[in-house]
Amino acid sequence: MPTTPPPCFLLVHGAWHRPACWKPLQDALAAEGLRSHTVALPSSGPQGTPAAGVYDDAEAISARLREIDGPVVVVGHSYGGIPVTEAAAAHPGVVHLVYLAAYMPAEGESLGGLHGREPSKPVDLDGVQPPIFEDPRTSLYTDVPDDLAERAVGELVEQSRRSFQEPVTRAAWRTVPAAYVICEGDQALQPAMQTKMSANAAHVERLGTGHSAFLSAPAELAALLGRIASRATAS
């Protein structure tokens, strides 16, 4: 009798990052016997004209999901939660969502809107935004080992302005079970805001890490994701 394979993970990076940021976590997942995939969001890095935004990122996620066989747990970090919210509901293979210190919008909400920064008049959405953090080492990687943090800061890229303003048109967490992982030492996305957004999730977990748990605590995060995936297939 055929059995359902264990779920794999699709790891969706945040703003100003690229898929390589997931490497320590992917290694830790592999050590747990868990498979993972990544996707490159077109809003991060060199942009065409007009700049890519949430819907382009959602399509990139959708295209990647179509390439993956079997059940998938989609993990969105930070900004990555927004295009995950837009894209994931359309794919029957997605069995669970994980919002890792991530934005978890409802329909009609954007990243800027969640921060109360809705523009009062039309704005030019083309173009890119360098990392907004005065000290990325502290904001993004406060508890990451120095050598790894230095490399991560050096790998940050520009991010399209459009991605911060486009609202989602659907909320995957309404139809796909979702867990929220609050990073309690986060200095980029405040834990209080994470807690507020986590009310949309069916289950909430906590890590005592900064914003980038995939770099500061990959083994702990891999074990947690494994437990979430086990619950997803058992339910």
C-alpha positions as CSV (number, residue, x, y, z in Angstrom):
1,M,0.0,0.0,0.0
2,P,1.6,3.3,-1.0
3,T,2.4,5.7,1.8
4,T,2.5,9.5,1.7
5,P,6.1,10.8,1.7
6,P,7.1,13.0,4.6
7,P,6.7,16.7,3.7
8,C,9.6,18.7,2.4
9,F,10.1,22.4,3.1
10,L,10.1,25.4,0.7
11,L,12.1,28.2,2.4
12,V,11.1,31.7,1.3
13,H,13.6,34.4,2.2
14,G,12.9,38.0,3.3
15,A,13.6,41.4,1.9
16,W,17.2,42.3,1.0
17,H,18.2,38.6,1.1
18,R,18.8,35.8,-1.4
19,P,18.3,32.0,-1.1
20,A,21.9,31.4,0.1
21,C,20.9,32.7,3.5
22,W,19.2,29.4,4.2
23,K,22.3,27.2,3.8
24,P,22.9,26.6,7.5
25,L,19.3,25.7,8.1
26,Q,19.2,23.4,5.0
27,D,22.3,21.6,6.4
28,A,20.6,21.2,9.8
29,L,17.4,20.0,8.1
30,A,19.3,17.4,6.1
31,A,21.0,16.2,9.3
32,E,17.4,15.6,10.6
33,G,16.6,13.6,7.4
34,L,14.4,16.4,6.1
35,R,14.4,17.7,2.5
36,S,14.2,21.4,1.7
37,H,14.1,23.7,-1.3
38,T,14.5,27.5,-1.8
39,V,13.2,30.1,-4.2
40,A,14.7,33.3,-5.4
41,L,12.3,36.2,-5.0
42,P,12.6,38.6,-8.0
43,S,11.9,41.7,-5.7
44,S,15.3,41.1,-4.1
45,G,18.4,42.1,-6.0
46,P,18.9,43.8,-9.4
47,Q,15.6,45.0,-10.8
48,G,14.2,45.5,-14.3
49,T,11.7,48.2,-15.1
50,P,9.2,48.3,-13.6
51,A,10.5,46.7,-10.4
52,A,9.1,43.4,-9.3
53,G,6.7,43.3,-6.4
54,V,4.6,41.0,-4.3
55,Y,2.7,39.5,-7.2
56,D,5.9,38.7,-9.0
57,D,7.3,37.1,-5.9
58,A,4.1,35.1,-5.4
59,E,4.3,33.8,-9.0
60,A,7.9,32.7,-8.4
61,I,6.8,30.8,-5.3
62,S,3.9,29.2,-7.3
63,A,6.3,28.2,-10.0
64,R,8.6,26.6,-7.5
65,L,5.8,24.7,-5.8
66,R,4.7,23.3,-9.2
67,E,8.2,21.7,-9.4
68,I,8.0,20.0,-6.1
69,D,6.4,16.6,-5.7
70,G,4.6,15.5,-2.6
71,P,3.4,17.5,0.5
72,V,5.2,20.8,1.2
73,V,5.5,22.9,4.3
74,V,6.1,26.5,3.2
75,V,8.3,28.6,5.5
76,G,8.3,32.4,5.0
77,H,10.7,34.6,6.8
78,S,10.1,38.3,7.5
79,Y,8.8,40.0,4.2
80,G,8.7,36.5,2.7
81,G,5.5,35.9,4.7
82,I,3.7,38.3,2.4
83,P,4.1,36.6,-1.0
84,V,3.6,33.2,0.8
85,T,0.3,34.5,2.0
86,E,-0.6,35.5,-1.6
87,A,0.6,32.3,-3.3
88,A,0.3,29.2,-1.1
89,A,-3.5,28.7,-1.1
90,A,-3.6,27.9,-4.8
91,H,-1.4,24.7,-4.4
92,P,-3.0,21.4,-3.1
93,G,0.4,20.1,-2.2
94,V,0.9,22.7,0.5
95,V,0.0,21.1,3.9
96,H,1.2,23.7,6.3
97,L,2.6,27.3,6.5
98,V,5.2,28.5,8.9
99,Y,5.6,32.3,9.5
100,L,9.1,32.7,10.9
101,A,9.3,36.2,12.4
102,A,7.2,37.0,9.3
103,Y,4.5,39.4,8.1
104,M,1.1,37.7,8.1
105,P,-1.2,40.0,6.3
106,A,-5.0,39.7,5.7
107,E,-6.5,40.5,2.4
108,G,-5.9,44.1,1.4
109,E,-2.9,44.6,3.7
110,S,0.7,45.4,2.6
111,L,4.0,45.6,4.5
112,G,3.8,49.4,4.6
113,G,0.2,49.2,5.8
114,L,1.0,46.8,8.6
115,H,3.4,49.4,9.8
116,G,0.9,52.2,9.4
117,R,2.7,53.7,6.5
118,E,0.0,53.8,3.9
119,P,0.9,56.6,1.4
120,S,-1.5,59.5,1.5
121,K,-1.0,60.0,-2.3
122,P,0.2,57.8,-5.2
123,V,3.9,57.0,-5.0
124,D,6.4,55.9,-7.6
125,L,6.7,52.1,-7.0
126,D,9.6,51.7,-9.4
127,G,13.1,51.6,-8.1
128,V,14.9,49.9,-5.2
129,Q,15.6,50.5,-1.6
130,P,18.9,49.6,0.0
131,P,18.7,48.0,3.5
132,I,17.0,50.4,5.8
133,F,18.8,49.4,8.9
134,E,21.4,51.7,10.2
135,D,23.3,48.8,11.7
136,P,22.2,45.5,10.0
137,R,24.6,43.5,12.2
138,T,22.6,44.5,15.3
139,S,19.1,44.6,13.7
140,L,19.2,41.4,11.6
141,Y,22.0,39.3,13.1
142,T,22.4,40.4,16.7
143,D,23.0,36.8,18.0
144,V,24.7,35.4,14.9
145,P,28.4,34.4,15.2
146,D,30.7,37.2,14.0
147,D,32.1,35.5,10.9
148,L,28.7,34.4,9.7
149,A,27.1,37.8,10.4
150,E,29.8,39.6,8.6
151,R,29.3,37.4,5.5
152,A,25.5,37.8,5.8
153,V,25.8,41.7,5.9
154,G,28.0,41.6,2.8
155,E,25.4,39.5,0.9
156,L,22.5,41.9,1.5
157,V,21.0,43.2,-1.8
158,E,18.6,46.0,-2.7
159,Q,14.9,45.5,-2.5
160,S,12.2,46.8,-4.7
161,R,10.0,49.6,-3.3
162,R,7.0,48.0,-5.0
163,S,7.2,44.9,-2.7
164,F,6.6,47.1,0.4
165,Q,3.4,48.7,-1.0
166,E,1.5,46.0,-2.9
167,P,-1.4,44.5,-0.9
168,V,-2.2,40.8,-0.8
169,T,-5.4,39.8,-2.6
170,R,-5.9,36.5,-0.7
171,A,-4.8,35.0,2.6
172,A,-3.5,31.5,2.4
173,W,-3.7,31.0,6.2
174,R,-7.4,31.1,6.1
175,T,-7.5,27.7,4.3
176,V,-4.1,26.2,5.0
177,P,-3.1,25.4,8.6
178,A,-0.4,27.9,9.8
179,A,2.1,28.1,12.6
180,Y,3.8,31.3,13.7
181,V,7.3,31.3,15.2
182,I,7.9,34.4,17.3
183,C,11.6,35.3,17.7
184,E,11.6,36.8,21.1
185,G,14.9,38.7,20.8
186,D,14.1,40.2,17.3
187,Q,15.4,43.7,16.8
188,A,14.1,44.1,13.2
189,L,10.5,43.0,13.5
190,Q,9.4,43.8,17.0
191,P,8.1,40.7,19.0
192,A,5.0,42.7,20.0
193,M,4.1,43.1,16.4
194,Q,4.8,39.4,15.7
195,T,2.6,38.5,18.6
196,K,-0.2,40.6,17.2
197,M,0.1,39.0,13.7
198,S,0.3,35.5,15.2
199,A,-3.3,35.7,16.2
200,N,-4.0,34.7,12.6
201,A,-2.2,31.4,13.1
202,A,-3.6,28.1,14.4
203,H,-0.5,27.4,16.5
204,V,2.3,29.7,17.9
205,E,5.8,28.7,18.8
206,R,8.6,30.8,20.4
207,L,12.4,30.9,19.9
208,G,14.7,33.0,22.1
209,T,16.6,34.2,19.1
210,G,17.0,37.4,17.1
211,H,15.5,38.0,13.6
212,S,17.6,35.4,11.7
213,A,17.1,32.2,13.6
214,F,18.2,30.3,10.5
215,L,21.7,31.6,11.0
216,S,21.9,31.9,14.8
217,A,20.1,28.6,15.8
218,P,19.8,26.4,12.7
219,A,19.7,23.1,14.6
220,E,17.1,24.3,17.0
221,L,15.0,25.8,14.2
222,A,15.3,22.6,12.1
223,A,14.1,20.5,15.1
224,L,11.1,22.8,15.5
225,L,10.3,22.7,11.8
226,G,10.5,18.9,12.0
227,R,8.0,18.8,14.8
228,I,5.6,21.2,12.9
229,A,5.9,19.0,9.8
230,S,5.1,15.9,11.8
231,R,2.0,17.4,13.3
232,A,1.0,18.6,9.8
233,T,1.0,15.0,8.4
234,A,-0.5,13.5,11.5
235,S,-3.6,15.7,11.5
